[in-house]
């Protein structure tokens, strides 16, 4: 049985407004799938449909090749964009309470809660009311709440919002531990640099439709331009006269350029070597931000 969360042709309308159209993608076992889009693109609506908070007007959501059931969803971990923990309740008590709601024994949930609090550097604040924690630590507590019942699938809406870089690394280490055990993780974020660093797979949504989906490296390759970077010893201005070369950026010894169809990158490299030392040369890989702009414009 395949441990894949699959969305197939999901549609959803609010009144006269169609907010999701034919949304189709997979979240595979043991992989982190980044879900990106502008505000209002449909990310949160999609996640709420996965969790059963909203019903789709069309399409299906399946887990392990079967329609999702209420019992399946009890085994999901969800972190909503609108945080929902109790401000006056201690952090540990909240985790124990939520784990019990998911059916864990008191001993299992206490063990899970203490492990998570230690992993997320919250052990010293476990008996403090949530409202006494900084916003970043409240965010860590919310992540712990999504994980405390050992979920089979994780769906996280903006999990890194408000976290400093060290806290992001801490949370990522916890999530990677889950994917190492085969848990599929779907997370949304507006921080494209974080998504680019973390995701194995990527889904880009705009205006309620999926504009691109696939592995991070596969999408980079699919959207790559015939663009190269070169750094030489001396000035690279001679590139302006090289056949088939269109300069994108030139700054002394450093240049970024495009090659016309049929032009040979090795010919450019040979021309550079004939003029002196070459410090670096190679194709330019598009960033996630560049791919995002290309497919959503």
C-alpha positions in Angstrom: 0.0 0.0 0.0 1.4 3.4 -1.0 1.9 5.9 1.7 0.9 8.9 -0.4 -1.6 11.7 0.4 -3.1 12.5 -3.0 -5.4 15.3 -4.1 -7.2 14.7 -7.4 -9.1 17.4 -9.3 -10.1 19.3 -6.2 -12.6 22.2 -6.7 -14.1 24.6 -4.2 -16.3 27.6 -4.6 -17.3 30.3 -2.1 -20.5 31.9 -3.4 -19.8 33.1 -6.9 -16.0 32.9 -6.4 -14.2 29.8 -7.6 -11.2 29.5 -5.2 -9.8 26.1 -6.3 -9.9 24.6 -9.8 -8.7 21.1 -10.6 -6.1 21.1 -7.8 -4.0 17.9 -8.2 -0.8 16.9 -6.5 0.8 14.2 -4.2 2.5 14.4 -0.9 4.9 11.4 -0.8 6.0 9.3 2.2 9.3 10.5 3.8 9.4 13.7 1.8 8.9 17.4 2.7 6.6 19.1 0.2 6.6 22.9 0.1 3.3 24.5 -0.9 3.8 28.1 -2.0 1.6 30.8 -3.4 0.6 34.4 -2.8 -2.0 35.4 -0.2 -5.4 34.3 -1.4 -3.9 31.7 -3.9 -5.8 28.8 -2.2 -3.2 27.2 0.1 -5.1 27.4 3.4 -8.4 26.3 1.7 -6.6 23.3 0.2 -5.2 22.4 3.6 -8.6 22.7 5.3 -10.0 20.3 2.7 -7.3 17.8 3.4 -8.2 18.0 7.1 -11.9 17.8 6.6 -12.6 21.3 7.9 -14.0 22.1 4.5 -15.6 19.8 1.9 -14.6 20.0 -1.7 -17.2 20.7 -4.4 -15.4 18.4 -6.7 -12.5 15.9 -6.6 -11.1 13.5 -4.0 -8.5 13.3 -1.3 -7.0 9.9 -0.7 -4.5 8.4 1.8 -2.9 5.1 1.0 -5.0 4.8 -2.2 -8.3 5.0 -0.3 -10.7 7.9 0.5 -9.9 9.7 3.7 -11.9 8.7 6.7 -12.5 10.4 10.0 -10.2 7.9 11.7 -7.5 8.6 9.1 -7.7 12.3 9.9 -7.3 11.6 13.6 -3.8 10.3 12.7 -2.9 13.6 10.9 -1.0 16.4 12.6 -2.3 19.8 11.7 -0.8 23.3 12.4 -3.3 25.9 11.3 -2.3 29.4 10.3 -4.6 30.8 13.0 -2.9 29.4 16.1 -5.3 27.8 18.6 -3.6 26.9 21.9 -4.9 28.0 25.3 -3.0 31.1 26.5 -3.5 30.4 30.3 -2.8 26.7 30.2 0.8 25.4 30.7 2.6 24.1 27.7 3.0 20.6 29.0 -0.6 20.3 30.1 -1.8 21.4 26.6 0.3 18.8 24.9 -0.9 16.0 27.2 -4.5 17.2 26.8 -4.3 17.2 23.0 -2.5 13.9 22.8 -5.3 12.3 24.9 -7.9 13.7 22.5 -6.1 11.7 19.8 -6.4 8.5 21.8 -2.9 8.2 23.3 -2.5 6.7 26.8 -1.4 9.0 29.5 2.0 7.4 29.8 2.6 7.6 26.0 1.5 11.2 25.7 3.6 12.4 28.6 6.6 10.7 27.2 6.0 12.2 23.7 5.4 15.7 25.2 8.6 15.7 27.2 10.6 14.5 24.3 9.2 17.1 22.0 9.7 19.9 24.5 13.3 18.9 24.9 13.9 18.7 21.1 12.3 22.1 20.6 14.3 23.7 23.5 11.1 24.3 25.5 11.8 21.9 28.4 12.6 24.7 30.8 9.3 26.4 30.0 7.1 23.3 30.1 5.2 24.4 33.2 4.8 28.0 32.2 1.4 29.3 30.8 1.6 29.7 27.0 0.9 33.5 27.3 4.2 33.9 29.2 6.3 32.6 26.3 7.7 34.7 23.5 5.9 34.6 20.2 8.7 32.4 18.8 8.4 29.9 21.7 4.6 29.9 21.3 5.2 28.9 17.7 7.4 26.0 18.8 4.7 24.9 21.3 2.2 24.9 18.4 4.5 22.7 16.4 4.8 20.3 19.3 1.0 20.2 19.5 0.8 19.0 15.9 3.4 16.3 16.6 2.5 15.0 20.1 0.3 12.1 18.9 2.9 10.7 16.5 0.9 11.5 13.4 1.0 9.5 10.1 0.9 12.7 8.0 1.8 16.3 8.9 0.0 19.4 7.4 1.6 22.6 8.5 0.3 26.1 7.5 3.2 28.6 7.9 5.1 26.7 10.5 8.2 28.9 10.3 6.4 32.3 10.7 7.9 34.3 13.5 10.9 32.0 14.0 14.5 33.2 14.0 17.0 31.2 11.9 18.2 29.1 14.8 14.6 28.2 15.7 13.9 27.3 12.1 16.9 24.9 12.2 15.6 23.3 15.4 12.1 22.8 14.0 13.5 21.5 10.7 15.6 18.9 12.6 12.4 17.6 14.3 10.5 17.5 11.0 13.4 15.7 9.3 13.3 13.1 12.0 9.7 12.4 11.1 10.3 12.2 7.4 13.2 9.8 8.1 10.5 7.5 9.5 8.4 7.8 6.4 6.0 10.5 7.4 4.8 12.8 4.5 5.0 16.5 5.4 3.1 19.2 3.6 4.0 22.8 4.7 3.2 26.2 3.3 5.4 29.2 3.7 5.9 32.7 2.3 9.7 32.4 3.0 10.8 31.1 -0.3 14.4 30.8 0.8 13.4 28.5 3.6 11.2 26.4 1.3 14.0 26.1 -1.2 16.4 24.9 1.4 14.0 22.4 3.0 11.6 20.9 0.5 12.2 17.7 -1.5 9.1 18.4 -3.6 7.4 21.7 -4.5 3.8 22.7 -5.4 3.1 26.2 -6.6 -0.4 27.5 -6.6 -1.8 30.8 -8.1 -5.4 31.9 -8.5 -6.6 28.5 -7.2 -4.8 26.4 -9.8 -1.6 24.4 -9.7 1.0 26.1 -11.8 3.9 23.7 -11.1 4.5 20.6 -9.1 7.4 18.1 -8.9 10.7 17.5 -7.2 12.7 20.6 -6.4 15.6 19.5 -8.6 13.3 18.4 -11.4 11.6 21.8 -11.5 14.9 23.6 -11.4 16.0 21.6 -14.4 12.7 22.0 -16.3 12.8 25.8 -15.8 16.5 26.3 -16.4 17.6 28.8 -19.0 20.7 28.5 -21.2 22.4 30.8 -18.7 26.0 30.6 -17.4 28.2 32.3 -14.9 31.9 33.0 -15.5 34.7 34.3 -13.3 38.1 34.9 -14.8 41.4 36.5 -13.8 41.1 39.9 -15.3 38.3 41.7 -17.1 35.5 39.6 -18.8 34.4 42.4 -21.2 35.6 40.4 -24.2 32.4 38.3 -23.8 30.5 41.1 -25.5 32.2 40.1 -28.8 31.8 36.3 -28.3 29.4 34.8 -30.9 26.1 33.6 -29.4 26.6 35.3 -26.1 24.1 37.8 -24.6 25.3 39.5 -21.5 22.9 39.5 -18.5 25.4 41.0 -15.9 29.0 42.0 -16.2 31.1 43.3 -13.4 34.9 43.2 -14.0 36.0 39.6 -13.8 32.5 38.2 -13.2 29.8 37.7 -15.8 26.4 36.1 -16.3 25.3 35.5 -19.8 22.8 33.6 -22.0 23.7 31.4 -24.9 21.8 31.5 -28.2 20.4 28.2 -29.5 23.2 26.2 -31.1 26.0 28.1 -29.3 28.5 25.9 -27.5 29.3 26.6 -23.9 32.6 24.8 -24.2 33.6 27.3 -27.0 33.1 30.1 -24.5 35.2 28.2 -21.9 38.0 27.7 -24.4 37.9 31.4 -25.3 38.2 32.3 -21.6 41.1 29.9 -21.0 43.0 31.3 -24.0 43.0 34.6 -22.2 44.1 33.4 -18.7 43.0 31.6 -15.6 39.3 30.7 -15.2 38.2 30.8 -11.5 34.7 29.4 -12.1 32.4 28.5 -14.9 29.0 26.7 -15.1 25.3 26.8 -15.7 23.1 29.0 -13.5 20.4 27.1 -11.6 17.2 29.1 -11.3 16.1 29.9 -7.7 12.7 29.0 -6.4 11.8 32.7 -6.4 12.7 32.9 -10.1 10.6 29.8 -10.9 7.7 31.2 -8.8 7.7 34.5 -10.7 7.9 32.7 -14.1 4.9 30.3 -13.5 2.7 32.8 -11.7 3.0 35.9 -13.9 
